[in-house]
Amino acid sequence: MVTKSVVVGSAVGLHARPAALISEAAEDLASEVLIGLPGEEPVDAASSLMIMTLGAENGATVEVSGEVEADVVKIAALVEQDLDAE
């Protein structure tokens, strides 16, 4: 399994809009990607509701993991962006 640690870039953290954009991208992938706080159970990146349950705020470190490195890198890059910016 490939794991990448990244810092949440969205000013509001992984809440409604950022979670929705990440989950939409994850749904289009051929493999399952998980997101979690270090030391906690990861959740399916294709579920915006599950992403929001993490409570990951701006600046929090999260771990993105999965079997396909390119998919992990794609979702990790989204987590790092400010997806709430206009």
PAZAPA-4460 file (N, C-alpha, C; in steps of 0.05 Angstrom, whole numbers, plus 32768, in hexadecimal, padded with zeros to 4 digits):
% residues 86
    n_x    n_y    n_z   ca_x   ca_y   ca_z    c_x    c_y    c_z   seq   type   mol
   8011   7FE8   8000   8000   8000   8000   8012   8019   8000     1      M     A
   800A   802C   7FF0   8019   8046   7FEE   800B   8059   8001     2      V     A
   801B   8067   8011   8010   807C   8023   801F   8096   8020     3      T     A
   8011   80AC   801F   801D   80C6   801C   8011   80D8   8031     4      K     A
   8022   80E5   8041   8019   80F8   8055   8018   8114   8049     5      S     A
   8002   8122   804C   7FFE   813D   8041   7FF0   814F   8055     6      V     A
   7FF3   8169   8051   7FE7   817C   8063   7FCE   8187   8055     7      V     A
   7FB8   8189   8063   7F9F   8193   8059   7FA2   81B0   8051     8      V     A
   7F9D   81B7   8038   7FA0   81D2   802E   7F88   81E3   802E     9      G     A
   7F70   81D7   802F   7F57   81E7   802E   7F54   81F7   8047    10      S     A
   7F4D   8210   8044   7F4B   8222   805B   7F36   8218   806F    11      A     A
   7F22   820A   8066   7F0D   8200   8077   7F11   81E3   807F    12      V     A
   7F28   81D8   8078   7F2E   81BC   807E   7F1F   81AA   806A    13      G     A
   7F1D   8190   8071   7F0F   817D   8060   7EF1   817D   8066    14      L     A
   7EE4   8192   8060   7EC7   8195   8065   7EB8   8193   804B    15      H     A
   7EA0   819C   8049   7E8D   8196   8033   7E99   8198   8017    16      A     A
   7EA0   81B0   800F   7EA9   81B3   7FF3   7EC3   81A4   7FED    17      R     A
   7ED8   81A7   7FFD   7EF0   8198   7FF8   7EEB   817A   7FF8    18      P     A
   7EDC   8170   800B   7ED6   8153   800D   7EC7   814A   7FF5    19      A     A
   7EB5   815A   7FEB   7EA6   8152   7FD3   7EB8   8150   7FBA    20      A     A
   7ECA   8164   7FB7   7EDC   8163   7FA0   7EEF   814C   7FA2    21      L     A
   7EF9   8146   7FB9   7F0B   812F   7FBD   7EFD   8115   7FB7    22      I     A
   7EE5   8112   7FC2   7ED6   80F9   7FBE   7ECE   80F5   7FA1    23      S     A
   7EC7   810A   7F93   7EC0   8108   7F76   7ED9   80FE   7F67    24      E     A
   7EF0   8108   7F6D   7F08   80FF   7F5F   7F0F   80E2   7F66    25      A     A
   7F0B   80DB   7F7F   7F10   80BF   7F88   7EFD   80AB   7F7B    26      A     A
   7EE4   80B3   7F77   7ED1   80A2   7F6A   7ED9   809A   7F4E    27      E     A
   7EE8   80AC   7F41   7EF0   80A8   7F25   7F09   8096   7F23    28      D     A
   7F15   808F   7F39   7F2E   807F   7F38   7F27   8062   7F36    29      L     A
   7F3A   8053   7F2C   7F37   8036   7F28   7F3C   8027   7F43    30      A     A
   7F49   8034   7F56   7F50   8027   7F6F   7F45   8037   7F87    31      S     A
   7F43   8029   7F9E   7F39   8036   7FB6   7F50   8046   7FC3    32      E     A
   7F4A   805E   7FCB   7F5D   806F   7FD9   7F50   8076   7FF4    33      V     A
   7F61   8076   8009   7F58   807B   8024   7F65   8095   802E    34      L     A
   7F57   80A3   8040   7F62   80BB   804D   7F5E   80B8   806B    35      I     A
   7F72   80BF   807A   7F6F   80BD   8097   7F83   80CE   80A6    36      G     A
   7F7C   80D4   80BF   7F8E   80E2   80D0   7FA2   80CD   80DB    37      L     A
   7FBB   80D5   80DE   7FCF   80C1   80E8   7FC6   80B4   8102    38      P     A
   7FC8   809A   8103   7FC1   808B   811B   7FA3   8084   811D    39      G     A
   7F93   808E   810A   7F76   8089   810B   7F6E   8078   80F2    40      E     A
   7F57   806C   80F3   7F4D   805C   80DD   7F47   806D   80C5    41      E     A
   7F53   8067   80AE   7F4D   8077   8096   7F31   8072   808B    42      P     A
   7F28   8084   807A   7F0D   8082   806E   7F10   8082   8050    43      V     A
   7EFB   8079   8042   7EFA   8078   8025   7EFA   8095   801A    44      D     A
   7F0D   809B   8009   7F0F   80B6   7FFD   7EF8   80BC   7FEA    45      A     A
   7EE9   80A7   7FE2   7ED3   80AA   7FCF   7EB9   80B2   7FDE    46      A     A
   7EBA   80B5   7FF8   7EA3   80BD   8008   7EA8   80D8   8015    47      S     A
   7E9A   80ED   800B   7E9D   8107   8017   7E95   8108   8034    48      S     A
   7E80   80F9   803B   7E77   80F8   8056   7E8C   80EC   8069    49      L     A
   7E98   80D7   8060   7EAD   80CA   8070   7EC6   80DD   8072    50      M     A
   7ECD   80EB   805D   7EE3   80FE   805F   7EDD   8113   8074    51      I     A
   7EC4   811E   8074   7EBD   8132   8087   7EBE   8128   80A4    52      M     A
   7EB9   810E   80A8   7EBA   8104   80C4   7ED6   8104   80CF    53      T     A
   7EEA   8107   80BF   7F06   8108   80C9   7F0A   8121   80DA    54      L     A
   7EFC   8137   80D3   7F00   8150   80E1   7F1B   815C   80DC    55      G     A
   7F27   8157   80C5   7F42   8161   80BF   7F40   817F   80B8    56      A     A
   7F4D   818F   80C7   7F4D   81AC   80C3   7F64   81B5   80B2    57      E     A
   7F64   81CE   80A9   7F7A   81D9   809A   7F94   81D6   80AA    58      N     A
   7FA8   81CC   809C   7FC2   81C8   80A9   7FC6   81AC   80B6    59      G     A
   7FB1   819D   80B7   7FB3   8182   80C3   7FC1   816F   80B0    60      A     A
   7FD0   815D   80BA   7FDE   8149   80AA   7FCB   8131   80A7    61      T     A
   7FC7   8128   808F   7FB7   8110   808A   7FC7   80FC   8079    62      V     A
   7FC0   80E3   807A   7FCD   80CF   806A   7FBA   80C5   8055    63      E     A
   7FC4   80C6   803C   7FB5   80BC   8025   7FC2   80A2   801D    64      V     A
   7FB2   808D   801A   7FBE   8073   8014   7FAD   8063   8000    65      S     A
   7FBA   8050   7FF3   7FAC   803F   7FDF   7FC0   802D   7FD2    66      G     A
   7FB6   801C   7FC0   7FC7   8009   7FB2   7FD5   8014   7F9A    67      E     A
   7FC9   8029   7F8D   7FD4   8034   7F75   7FE0   8050   7F7B    68      V     A
   7FFA   8052   7F77   8008   806A   7F7E   7FFD   8083   7F70    69      E     A
   7FF7   8081   7F57   7FED   8098   7F48   7FD3   80A2   7F53    70      A     A
   7FC2   8090   7F5C   7FA8   8098   7F68   7FAC   80A6   7F83    71      D     A
   7FBF   809B   7F93   7FC5   80A7   7FAD   7FD0   80C3   7FA9    72      V     A
   7FE2   80C6   7F96   7FEE   80E1   7F90   7FD9   80F5   7F87    73      V     A
   7FC6   80EC   7F76   7FB1   80FD   7F6D   7F9F   8108   7F84    74      K     A
   7F97   80F6   7F95   7F86   80FE   7FAC   7F96   810F   7FC0    75      I     A
   7FAF   8107   7FC5   7FC0   8117   7FD7   7FC3   8133   7FCD    76      A     A
   7FC7   8137   7FB3   7FCA   8151   7FA7   7FB1   8162   7FAC    77      A     A
   7F99   8156   7FAA   7F80   8164   7FAF   7F7F   816D   7FCD    78      L     A
   7F86   815B   7FDF   7F85   8161   7FFC   7F97   817A   8002    79      V     A
   7FAE   817C   7FF4   7FC0   8192   7FF9   7FB7   81AD   7FEF    80      E     A
   7FA4   81AD   7FDB   7F9A   81C6   7FCF   7F86   81D3   7FE1    81      Q     A
   7F82   81ED   7FDD   7F6D   81FC   7FEA   7F54   81F9   7FD7    82      D     A
   7F45   81E4   7FDB   7F2E   81DE   7FCA   7F16   81F0   7FCF    83      L     A
   7F18   8201   7FE3   7F02   8213   7FE9   7F08   822F   7FDD    84      D     A
   7F1F   8232   7FD1   7F26   824C   7FC5   7F14   8252   7FAD    85      A     A
   7F0D   826B   7FAA   7EFC   8273   7F93   7F0C   8275   7F7A    86      E     A
***
